[in-house]
């Protein structure tokens, strides 16, 4: 007689509980793994966010530092402007001044509309006129030449002194002589080529009020007008890849440059005749500016006058950026 097998009853409840426990353990493991992964990446994410925030603040600070000067800031600087006025008056300097910060439009002016015999300052207008013609494709400074004839020969012409009567000289060379050496012969040739009326109309189109008045080919100038020419020179230097470097190179000279010191470089054009000595130029550092100083100190202490006034104006600019930096630090970084 065979034995009857014992039947086992399946306990589904226990099976369900085991499966549930396995799922809980598995999900718990996944949760812990994800938490650890987040924790592992958290320092990297935070570091990236901090770097982005730092860049945002740096950009905001830069924009704050370079925005146009406000009326409130102008009022705060009024004592500094008066200080320069008094410095010029107390030292009995016969001078006119026009300074403009080309980033923020901070300005300082003194007798800026006084009319002087401009001497060789007109030569910067020769250069601007012809360079703009070349930029527009109307002339070629290298292939277009003028013939040097005896009627153009003039004193103070060290550039053209190296050329022969009857020689053809390129417009580029004539412009170079006129600016870097203040060559009078080159100017007389250029103004005949341009046309007296055309050059005068060009200056007026830029906004100049006093140009080629006085009865000769050099004419009168004001510090306000020379500031206009300098801003046009700055535009060409900074915007035109072909002719900007050329203009910058010929203005970068030490031909009677009363501005330059070991620490200061001004790209300039001077003019002198009789009692007149004038120097106008561009500073192309971090905060570029124009500076025009027209004087009646040719036979006296013109270098001292130009450098002393220039230093006082730079002090004004430095004080402005000091105040602006404090304001921007407070605004962007909350002090």
C-alpha positions as CSV (number, residue, x, y, z in Angstrom):
1,X,0.0,0.0,0.0
2,X,1.6,3.3,-1.1
3,X,2.0,6.3,1.2
4,X,-0.1,9.4,0.4
5,X,2.0,12.6,-0.3
6,X,1.6,15.5,2.0
7,X,0.2,18.5,0.4
8,X,1.9,21.9,1.0
9,X,-0.2,25.0,1.0
10,X,1.3,28.0,-0.7
11,X,1.4,31.0,1.6
12,X,0.8,33.9,-0.9
13,X,0.8,36.4,1.9
14,X,4.4,35.6,2.8
15,X,5.5,35.7,-0.9
16,X,3.9,39.1,-1.3
17,X,5.6,40.4,1.8
18,X,9.0,39.1,0.6
19,X,8.5,40.8,-2.8
20,X,7.4,44.0,-1.1
21,X,10.5,43.9,1.1
22,X,12.7,43.3,-2.0
23,X,11.1,46.3,-3.8
24,X,11.6,48.5,-0.8
25,X,15.2,47.5,-0.4
26,X,15.8,48.1,-4.2
27,X,14.1,51.5,-4.2
28,X,16.0,52.5,-1.1
29,X,19.2,51.5,-2.6
30,X,18.4,53.6,-5.7
31,X,17.4,56.6,-3.5
32,X,20.6,56.4,-1.6
33,X,22.6,56.2,-4.8
34,X,20.8,59.2,-6.3
35,X,21.4,61.2,-3.1
36,X,25.0,60.4,-3.1
37,X,25.3,61.3,-6.8
38,X,23.7,64.7,-6.1
39,X,25.9,65.3,-3.2
40,X,28.9,64.4,-5.3
41,X,27.9,66.9,-8.1
42,X,26.8,69.6,-5.7
43,X,30.2,71.3,-5.2
44,X,30.7,71.4,-9.0
45,X,27.3,73.0,-9.5
46,X,27.8,75.5,-6.8
47,X,31.2,76.4,-8.1
48,X,29.8,77.0,-11.6
49,X,27.0,79.2,-10.3
50,X,29.4,81.2,-8.2
51,X,31.7,81.7,-11.3
52,X,28.7,82.9,-13.4
53,X,27.6,85.2,-10.6
54,X,31.1,86.6,-10.4
55,X,31.2,87.3,-14.1
56,X,27.8,89.0,-14.0
57,X,29.0,91.3,-11.3
58,X,32.2,92.1,-13.0
59,X,30.3,93.0,-16.2
60,X,27.8,95.1,-14.2
61,X,30.7,96.9,-12.5
62,X,32.4,97.6,-15.8
63,X,29.2,99.0,-17.3
64,X,28.7,101.1,-14.2
65,X,32.2,102.5,-14.4
66,X,31.9,103.6,-18.0
67,X,28.4,105.0,-18.2
68,X,28.0,108.6,-19.2
69,X,28.6,111.2,-16.5
70,X,25.5,112.3,-14.6
71,X,24.5,115.9,-13.7
72,X,24.9,115.0,-10.0
73,X,28.5,113.9,-10.7
74,X,29.2,117.1,-12.6
75,X,28.0,119.1,-9.6
76,X,30.3,117.1,-7.3
77,X,33.3,117.8,-9.5
78,X,32.6,121.6,-9.7
79,X,35.1,122.4,-7.0
80,X,37.8,120.5,-8.9
81,X,37.0,122.5,-12.0
82,X,37.2,125.7,-10.1
83,X,40.6,124.6,-8.7
84,X,42.0,124.3,-12.3
85,X,40.5,127.7,-13.3
86,X,42.2,129.3,-10.3
87,X,45.5,127.5,-11.0
88,X,45.5,128.9,-14.6
89,X,44.6,132.4,-13.3
90,X,47.0,132.5,-10.4
91,X,49.9,131.4,-12.6
92,X,48.9,134.0,-15.2
93,X,48.8,131.4,-17.9
94,X,47.5,132.8,-21.2
95,X,45.8,129.6,-22.4
96,X,42.6,127.9,-23.5
97,X,41.8,124.3,-22.7
98,X,39.4,121.7,-23.9
99,X,39.5,118.2,-22.3
100,X,37.0,115.4,-23.0
101,X,36.9,111.9,-21.6
102,X,35.8,109.8,-24.6
103,X,34.3,107.0,-22.4
104,X,32.0,109.0,-20.1
105,X,31.9,112.5,-21.7
106,X,33.5,114.1,-18.6
107,X,34.8,117.5,-19.8
108,X,36.8,120.4,-18.6
109,X,37.0,123.7,-20.6
110,X,38.6,127.1,-20.1
111,X,38.2,129.9,-22.5
112,X,37.5,127.3,-25.2
113,X,36.0,129.8,-27.7
114,X,38.9,132.2,-27.6
115,X,40.3,132.6,-31.1
116,X,44.1,132.1,-31.7
117,X,46.2,132.1,-34.8
118,X,46.2,128.3,-35.4
119,X,49.5,127.9,-37.1
120,X,50.1,124.3,-38.0
121,X,47.1,122.9,-36.3
122,X,45.3,123.1,-39.7
123,X,47.4,120.2,-40.9
124,X,45.4,117.7,-38.9
125,X,42.4,118.8,-41.0
126,X,44.4,118.1,-44.2
127,X,45.0,114.6,-42.9
128,X,41.4,113.9,-41.8
129,X,40.0,115.1,-45.1
130,X,42.3,113.0,-47.3
131,X,42.1,109.9,-45.1
132,X,38.3,110.0,-45.2
133,X,38.5,110.4,-49.0
134,X,40.7,107.3,-49.1
135,X,38.3,105.4,-46.8
136,X,35.5,106.2,-49.1
137,X,37.5,104.9,-52.1
138,X,37.7,108.3,-53.8
139,X,41.5,108.5,-53.8
140,X,44.5,106.3,-53.3
141,X,47.1,107.7,-50.9
142,X,49.9,105.7,-52.5
143,X,49.3,105.9,-56.2
144,X,48.1,109.5,-56.3
145,X,51.1,112.0,-56.4
146,X,51.7,115.7,-56.4
147,X,54.6,117.4,-58.2
148,X,56.9,119.3,-56.0
149,X,57.5,122.7,-57.6
150,X,59.7,125.6,-56.4
151,X,56.7,127.8,-55.6
152,X,55.8,125.5,-52.7
153,X,59.1,125.6,-51.0
154,X,58.8,127.0,-47.5
155,X,60.7,127.3,-44.3
156,X,60.3,124.6,-41.6
157,X,60.0,121.7,-44.1
158,X,62.4,119.1,-43.0
159,X,60.5,116.3,-44.8
160,X,60.2,117.9,-48.2
161,X,63.9,119.1,-47.9
162,X,64.8,115.5,-48.7
163,X,62.9,115.6,-52.0
164,X,63.9,117.2,-55.3
165,X,62.1,119.9,-57.2
166,X,60.1,118.2,-60.0
167,X,59.8,115.0,-58.0
168,X,56.4,113.4,-57.6
169,X,55.4,112.8,-54.0
170,X,52.6,110.5,-52.8
171,X,49.7,111.8,-50.8
172,X,50.7,109.4,-48.0
173,X,54.2,110.9,-47.8
174,X,52.9,114.4,-47.8
175,X,50.4,113.7,-45.0
176,X,53.1,112.0,-43.1
177,X,55.5,115.0,-43.4
178,X,52.7,117.4,-42.5
179,X,51.7,115.7,-39.3
180,X,54.8,114.0,-38.0
181,X,57.3,116.8,-39.0
182,X,54.8,119.7,-39.3
183,X,56.2,120.3,-42.8
184,X,54.9,123.6,-44.2
185,X,55.7,122.7,-47.8
186,X,53.7,119.6,-47.6
187,X,50.8,121.5,-46.2
188,X,50.9,124.1,-49.0
189,X,50.9,121.3,-51.6
190,X,48.0,119.5,-49.9
191,X,45.8,122.5,-49.4
192,X,46.2,123.4,-53.1
193,X,45.2,119.8,-54.0
194,X,42.3,119.8,-51.6
195,X,41.1,123.3,-52.3
196,X,40.9,126.1,-49.7
197,X,37.1,126.2,-49.9
198,X,36.8,122.4,-49.8
199,X,38.9,122.1,-46.7
200,X,37.0,124.9,-44.9
201,X,33.7,123.3,-45.8
202,X,34.9,120.0,-44.5
203,X,35.9,121.4,-41.2
204,X,32.5,123.1,-40.8
205,X,30.8,119.9,-41.7
206,X,32.4,118.3,-38.7
207,X,31.1,121.2,-36.5
208,X,34.0,123.6,-36.5
209,X,33.0,127.3,-36.2
210,X,36.4,128.9,-36.8
211,X,38.5,127.5,-39.6
212,X,40.8,129.1,-42.2
213,X,39.9,132.6,-41.1
214,X,42.6,135.2,-41.0
215,X,43.7,135.6,-44.6
216,X,46.3,132.8,-45.1
217,X,46.5,129.0,-45.6
218,X,46.9,128.3,-41.9
219,X,44.1,130.4,-40.3
220,X,42.6,130.7,-36.8
221,X,41.5,128.0,-34.3
222,X,39.7,127.6,-31.0
223,X,40.2,124.8,-28.5
224,X,36.6,123.8,-29.0
225,X,37.1,123.3,-32.7
226,X,40.4,121.4,-32.3
227,X,38.5,119.1,-29.9
228,X,36.2,118.3,-32.8
229,X,39.1,117.3,-35.0
230,X,40.6,115.1,-32.3
231,X,37.4,113.2,-31.9
232,X,37.3,112.6,-35.6
233,X,40.9,111.4,-35.5
234,X,40.0,109.1,-32.6
235,X,37.0,107.7,-34.6
236,X,39.3,106.8,-37.5
237,X,42.0,105.3,-35.3
238,X,39.6,103.1,-33.4
239,X,37.2,102.1,-36.2
240,X,39.2,101.8,-39.4
241,X,41.5,98.9,-39.7
242,X,43.2,100.1,-42.9
243,X,43.9,103.8,-42.2
244,X,43.5,104.0,-38.4
245,X,47.0,102.6,-37.8
246,X,48.5,105.1,-40.3
247,X,46.9,108.1,-38.6
248,X,47.9,106.8,-35.2
249,X,51.5,106.3,-36.3
250,X,52.0,109.8,-37.7
251,X,50.5,111.4,-34.6
252,X,52.8,109.3,-32.5
253,X,55.8,111.7,-32.7
254,X,58.0,113.8,-30.4
255,X,58.1,116.8,-32.8
256,X,57.8,119.6,-30.2
257,X,55.5,117.4,-28.1
258,X,55.0,119.3,-24.9
259,X,52.7,116.6,-23.5
260,X,54.9,113.6,-23.4
261,X,56.7,112.5,-20.3
262,X,58.1,109.1,-19.2
263,X,54.7,108.1,-18.0
264,X,52.4,109.9,-20.5
265,X,52.0,109.3,-24.2
266,X,49.9,111.7,-26.3
267,X,49.3,111.3,-30.0
268,X,49.5,114.9,-31.0
269,X,49.9,117.8,-33.4
270,X,51.5,121.0,-32.4
271,X,51.4,124.5,-33.9
272,X,53.6,127.5,-33.3
273,X,54.2,131.0,-34.7
274,X,55.1,134.3,-33.1
275,X,53.8,134.2,-29.6
276,X,51.5,131.2,-30.3
277,X,52.3,127.7,-29.1
278,X,49.5,125.1,-29.2
279,X,49.5,121.4,-28.6
280,X,46.5,119.1,-29.2
281,X,46.3,115.3,-28.9
282,X,44.8,112.0,-27.9
283,X,45.5,109.8,-24.9
284,X,44.7,106.2,-25.8
285,X,45.0,104.5,-22.4
286,X,42.2,102.7,-20.6
287,X,40.1,105.8,-20.4
288,X,41.0,107.7,-23.6
289,X,40.6,111.4,-23.8
290,X,41.2,114.4,-26.1
291,X,43.3,117.4,-24.8
292,X,43.7,120.8,-26.5
293,X,45.8,123.5,-24.9
294,X,46.2,126.7,-27.0
295,X,48.6,129.3,-25.5
296,X,50.5,132.6,-26.1
297,X,53.6,131.2,-24.5
298,X,55.8,130.3,-27.5
299,X,58.6,132.6,-26.5
300,X,58.3,131.8,-22.8
301,X,57.5,128.7,-20.8
302,X,55.1,126.8,-23.1
303,X,56.3,123.3,-22.0
304,X,55.7,124.2,-18.4
305,X,52.3,125.6,-19.1
306,X,51.1,122.7,-21.2
307,X,52.4,120.0,-18.8
308,X,51.1,121.8,-15.6
309,X,47.6,122.3,-17.1
310,X,47.6,118.7,-18.4
311,X,48.5,117.3,-15.0
312,X,45.7,119.3,-13.3
313,X,43.2,118.0,-15.8
314,X,44.4,114.4,-15.3
315,X,43.9,114.9,-11.6
316,X,40.3,115.8,-12.3
317,X,39.8,112.7,-14.4
318,X,41.4,110.5,-11.7
319,X,39.2,112.1,-9.0
320,X,36.1,111.4,-11.2
321,X,37.0,107.7,-11.6
322,X,37.8,107.4,-7.9
323,X,34.3,108.7,-7.0
324,X,32.7,106.5,-9.8
325,X,34.5,103.4,-8.6
326,X,33.3,103.9,-5.0
327,X,29.7,104.3,-6.3
328,X,29.9,101.2,-8.5
329,X,31.4,99.2,-5.7
330,X,28.6,100.1,-3.5
331,X,25.9,99.6,-6.2
332,X,27.2,96.3,-7.6
333,X,28.8,94.6,-4.6
334,X,26.8,96.3,-1.8
335,X,30.0,97.9,-0.5
